Amino acid sequence: MRTKNQYESEYIRKIVEYLKKNLKKGYTLESLKWALINQGYSRISVNKAIEQVNKELSQEAPILEEKPKITHEIITEEPKKKPWWKKLFGLD
């Protein structure tokens, strides 16, 4: 006989699998969250499942061995803008 915790963990596990499958298809976590809530799933269960998904996906993510290089460019000239009144009257 299963306990209430076993049912709850199995319930959350199904939500986790649903979330992971649909994240791979390109859906956002926020849209999936509200889709589940609108279908009648409890907010608490959905939030627990999202925490679990984030934990599992962070463990699967590759570790970067080198730091990303940040580059920047300095722009010295500002583009010349027409005064608003010339735009309004179509001048110049």
C-alpha atoms as a printed R data frame, in Angstrom:
   type eleno elety resid chain resno      x      y       z
1  ATOM     1    CA   MET     A     1  0.000  0.000   0.000
2  ATOM     2    CA   ARG     A     2  1.363  3.399  -0.987
3  ATOM     3    CA   THR     A     3  1.557  6.366   1.309
4  ATOM     4    CA   LYS     A     4  0.371  9.868   0.576
5  ATOM     5    CA   ASN     A     5  3.989 10.996   0.020
6  ATOM     6    CA   GLN     A     6  4.519  8.284  -2.580
7  ATOM     7    CA   TYR     A     7  1.403  9.360  -4.484
8  ATOM     8    CA   GLU     A     8  2.489 12.993  -4.297
9  ATOM     9    CA   SER     A     9  6.028 12.274  -5.504
10 ATOM    10    CA   GLU     A    10  4.680 10.167  -8.379
11 ATOM    11    CA   TYR     A    11  2.236 12.959  -9.271
12 ATOM    12    CA   ILE     A    12  5.033 15.553  -9.280
13 ATOM    13    CA   ARG     A    13  7.311 13.192 -11.249
14 ATOM    14    CA   LYS     A    14  4.683 13.035 -14.033
15 ATOM    15    CA   ILE     A    15  4.507 16.828 -14.125
16 ATOM    16    CA   VAL     A    16  8.330 17.003 -14.234
17 ATOM    17    CA   GLU     A    17  8.443 14.650 -17.223
18 ATOM    18    CA   TYR     A    18  5.720 16.663 -18.980
19 ATOM    19    CA   LEU     A    19  7.654 19.904 -18.390
20 ATOM    20    CA   LYS     A    20 10.982 18.497 -19.588
21 ATOM    21    CA   LYS     A    21  9.406 17.024 -22.731
22 ATOM    22    CA   ASN     A    22  7.726 20.301 -23.670
23 ATOM    23    CA   LEU     A    23 10.731 22.466 -22.797
24 ATOM    24    CA   LYS     A    24 12.688 20.451 -25.370
25 ATOM    25    CA   LYS     A    25  9.963 21.284 -27.901
26 ATOM    26    CA   GLY     A    26 10.599 24.995 -27.287
27 ATOM    27    CA   TYR     A    27  7.786 26.009 -24.950
28 ATOM    28    CA   THR     A    28  8.622 28.411 -22.137
29 ATOM    29    CA   LEU     A    29  8.467 27.332 -18.523
30 ATOM    30    CA   GLU     A    30  6.027 30.142 -17.736
31 ATOM    31    CA   SER     A    31  3.590 29.112 -20.485
32 ATOM    32    CA   LEU     A    32  3.736 25.471 -19.397
33 ATOM    33    CA   LYS     A    33  3.174 26.469 -15.774
34 ATOM    34    CA   TRP     A    34 -0.012 28.374 -16.594
35 ATOM    35    CA   ALA     A    35 -1.212 25.678 -18.985
36 ATOM    36    CA   LEU     A    36 -0.988 23.114 -16.172
37 ATOM    37    CA   ILE     A    37 -2.649 25.396 -13.631
38 ATOM    38    CA   ASN     A    38 -5.468 26.182 -16.076
39 ATOM    39    CA   GLN     A    39 -5.966 22.437 -16.618
40 ATOM    40    CA   GLY     A    40 -6.594 21.988 -12.886
41 ATOM    41    CA   TYR     A    41 -3.194 21.014 -11.498
42 ATOM    42    CA   SER     A    42 -2.434 22.558  -8.109
43 ATOM    43    CA   ARG     A    43 -0.097 25.542  -8.027
44 ATOM    44    CA   ILE     A    44  1.943 23.996  -5.236
45 ATOM    45    CA   SER     A    45  2.522 20.787  -7.193
46 ATOM    46    CA   VAL     A    46  3.388 22.690 -10.369
47 ATOM    47    CA   ASN     A    47  5.846 24.924  -8.499
48 ATOM    48    CA   LYS     A    48  7.476 21.890  -6.850
49 ATOM    49    CA   ALA     A    49  7.786 20.252 -10.262
50 ATOM    50    CA   ILE     A    50  9.350 23.418 -11.731
51 ATOM    51    CA   GLU     A    51 11.912 23.495  -8.915
52 ATOM    52    CA   GLN     A    52 12.736 19.850  -9.644
53 ATOM    53    CA   VAL     A    53 13.031 20.499 -13.384
54 ATOM    54    CA   ASN     A    54 15.372 23.426 -12.787
55 ATOM    55    CA   LYS     A    55 17.494 21.282 -10.480
56 ATOM    56    CA   GLU     A    56 17.678 18.404 -12.972
57 ATOM    57    CA   LEU     A    57 18.391 20.609 -15.975
58 ATOM    58    CA   SER     A    58 21.133 22.497 -14.119
59 ATOM    59    CA   GLN     A    59 22.864 19.189 -13.389
60 ATOM    60    CA   GLU     A    60 22.681 18.228 -17.077
61 ATOM    61    CA   ALA     A    61 24.095 21.549 -18.309
62 ATOM    62    CA   PRO     A    62 27.715 21.417 -19.505
63 ATOM    63    CA   ILE     A    63 30.335 23.150 -17.391
64 ATOM    64    CA   LEU     A    64 32.193 25.875 -19.277
65 ATOM    65    CA   GLU     A    65 35.927 25.430 -19.059
66 ATOM    66    CA   GLU     A    66 36.846 28.876 -20.294
67 ATOM    67    CA   LYS     A    67 35.320 32.190 -19.430
68 ATOM    68    CA   PRO     A    68 33.386 33.997 -22.142
69 ATOM    69    CA   LYS     A    69 35.173 36.963 -23.674
70 ATOM    70    CA   ILE     A    70 33.363 40.261 -23.492
71 ATOM    71    CA   THR     A    71 34.102 42.735 -26.254
72 ATOM    72    CA   HIS     A    72 32.905 46.276 -26.605
73 ATOM    73    CA   GLU     A    73 33.039 49.044 -29.176
74 ATOM    74    CA   ILE     A    74 33.130 52.765 -28.484
75 ATOM    75    CA   ILE     A    75 31.038 54.891 -30.838
76 ATOM    76    CA   THR     A    76 32.211 58.483 -30.878
77 ATOM    77    CA   GLU     A    77 29.814 60.064 -33.381
78 ATOM    78    CA   GLU     A    78 26.151 60.401 -32.687
79 ATOM    79    CA   PRO     A    79 23.875 60.257 -35.686
80 ATOM    80    CA   LYS     A    80 22.426 63.668 -36.538
81 ATOM    81    CA   LYS     A    81 18.722 63.857 -35.968
82 ATOM    82    CA   LYS     A    82 16.276 66.221 -37.608
83 ATOM    83    CA   PRO     A    83 14.447 68.529 -35.232
84 ATOM    84    CA   TRP     A    84 10.927 67.310 -34.550
85 ATOM    85    CA   TRP     A    85  9.336 70.314 -36.232
86 ATOM    86    CA   LYS     A    86 11.197 69.610 -39.520
87 ATOM    87    CA   LYS     A    87  9.901 66.046 -39.450
88 ATOM    88    CA   LEU     A    88  6.420 67.325 -38.734
89 ATOM    89    CA   PHE     A    89  6.363 69.721 -41.686
90 ATOM    90    CA   GLY     A    90  8.433 67.508 -44.012
91 ATOM    91    CA   LEU     A    91 11.266 70.029 -44.315
92 ATOM    92    CA   ASP     A    92 14.780 69.025 -45.383
